Amino acid sequence: MSTLFSKIISGEIPCFKIAEDADHIAFLDIQPLVMGHVLCVPKVEVDYIFDLSPEDLAALWVFTATVAKALKQAVPCKRIGSAVIGLEVPHTHIHLVPLMEIGDINFTKTKLSPSAESLKAMASHIQSFL
């Protein structure tokens, strides 16, 4: 069965894309913990990150690092936090979250509901640093 992320990758569902290569895509979380919250996803549909081959796992982290560096330049923050939770969508993904304090990456807190316009502007701003 096709996951939500597979539908985003295929273009069935729109997203606020940050970056893409042959094997990965990065896009904004539409219910972010903080503005600039990005998801980095391999295009291959694998549920559990550690089921990726060593090569695919390494390539995903290299892609994610590139996105994280652009995100750090685009969004004022102390660091970019990363997390792999894997419980909500059965498709491997890495969360990148701009951090000013540790609570910014608390997945139990209420998510933001930004407008499509603000997400589009944020995506464009992050892309400008790639």
C-alpha positions as CSV (number, residue, x, y, z in Angstrom):
1,M,0.0,0.0,0.0
2,S,1.3,3.4,-0.9
3,T,2.2,5.7,2.1
4,L,1.4,9.3,2.4
5,F,5.0,10.1,1.6
6,S,4.9,7.9,-1.5
7,K,2.0,9.9,-2.7
8,I,3.9,13.1,-2.1
9,I,6.9,11.7,-3.9
10,S,4.7,10.7,-6.9
11,G,3.0,14.1,-7.0
12,E,-0.4,12.8,-6.0
13,I,-0.3,15.0,-2.9
14,P,1.3,18.5,-3.1
15,C,4.1,19.5,-0.7
16,F,6.3,22.5,0.0
17,K,9.4,21.0,-1.4
18,I,12.8,22.1,-0.2
19,A,15.1,19.8,-2.1
20,E,15.1,16.6,-4.2
21,D,17.6,14.3,-5.9
22,A,17.1,11.0,-7.6
23,D,16.7,9.1,-4.3
24,H,15.4,11.6,-1.7
25,I,13.0,14.4,-1.2
26,A,12.8,17.1,1.6
27,F,9.7,19.1,2.3
28,L,8.2,21.1,5.0
29,D,6.1,19.5,7.7
30,I,2.6,21.1,7.3
31,Q,2.0,20.8,11.1
32,P,5.5,21.8,12.3
33,L,6.8,21.8,15.8
34,V,8.4,25.2,14.9
35,M,8.5,27.1,11.6
36,G,11.1,25.5,9.3
37,H,10.4,21.9,10.4
38,V,11.5,19.8,7.5
39,L,11.1,16.1,6.7
40,C,13.8,14.3,4.7
41,V,12.5,11.1,3.0
42,P,14.1,8.4,0.8
43,K,12.0,7.8,-2.3
44,V,12.1,4.0,-1.7
45,E,9.2,3.0,0.6
46,V,10.9,1.4,3.6
47,D,9.0,1.6,7.0
48,Y,12.0,1.3,9.4
49,I,15.1,3.4,8.9
50,F,17.4,0.6,10.0
51,D,16.0,-1.7,7.3
52,L,17.7,0.5,4.7
53,S,20.9,-0.8,3.2
54,P,24.0,0.7,4.7
55,E,24.6,2.6,1.5
56,D,21.0,3.9,1.4
57,L,21.1,4.9,5.0
58,A,24.4,6.8,4.5
59,A,23.1,8.5,1.4
60,L,19.9,9.6,3.3
61,W,22.0,11.2,6.0
62,V,24.3,13.0,3.5
63,F,21.2,14.4,1.8
64,T,19.8,15.4,5.1
65,A,23.0,17.1,6.1
66,T,22.9,19.3,3.0
67,V,19.3,20.3,3.8
68,A,20.2,20.9,7.5
69,K,23.0,23.3,6.5
70,A,20.6,25.4,4.4
71,L,18.0,25.3,7.1
72,K,20.4,26.6,9.7
73,Q,21.2,29.5,7.4
74,A,17.6,30.2,6.7
75,V,16.0,30.0,10.1
76,P,17.6,31.8,13.1
77,C,18.3,29.1,15.7
78,K,21.1,27.7,17.8
79,R,21.1,24.3,16.1
80,I,19.2,22.0,13.8
81,G,17.9,19.0,15.8
82,S,17.2,15.7,14.1
83,A,14.9,13.0,15.1
84,V,13.8,9.7,13.7
85,I,10.5,8.6,15.3
86,G,8.8,6.5,12.6
87,L,5.5,5.9,14.3
88,E,3.1,8.1,12.5
89,V,3.9,7.4,8.8
90,P,5.2,3.9,7.9
91,H,7.9,5.4,5.5
92,T,11.4,6.2,6.8
93,H,11.9,9.9,7.4
94,I,14.2,12.2,9.4
95,H,12.8,15.3,11.1
96,L,14.9,18.5,11.0
97,V,13.8,21.0,13.6
98,P,15.3,24.4,14.2
99,L,16.1,24.7,17.9
100,M,16.4,27.6,20.2
101,E,15.7,25.3,23.2
102,I,15.3,21.6,23.8
103,G,11.6,21.9,24.1
104,D,11.4,22.8,20.4
105,I,11.8,19.2,19.5
106,N,9.1,17.8,21.9
107,F,6.8,15.8,19.7
108,T,4.0,15.8,22.3
109,K,3.5,19.5,22.2
110,T,0.8,21.2,20.1
111,K,1.8,21.5,16.5
112,L,1.6,24.8,14.6
113,S,-1.0,25.4,11.8
114,P,0.8,27.8,9.5
115,S,-0.9,29.1,6.3
116,A,-0.1,27.8,2.9
117,E,1.3,31.2,2.1
118,S,3.7,31.2,5.0
119,L,4.8,27.6,4.2
120,K,5.4,28.5,0.6
121,A,7.5,31.6,1.7
122,M,9.5,29.4,4.2
123,A,10.2,26.8,1.5
124,S,11.4,29.4,-0.9
125,H,13.6,31.0,1.7
126,I,15.3,27.7,2.7
127,Q,15.8,26.8,-1.0
128,S,17.7,30.1,-1.5
129,F,20.5,28.7,0.8
130,L,20.9,25.4,-1.2
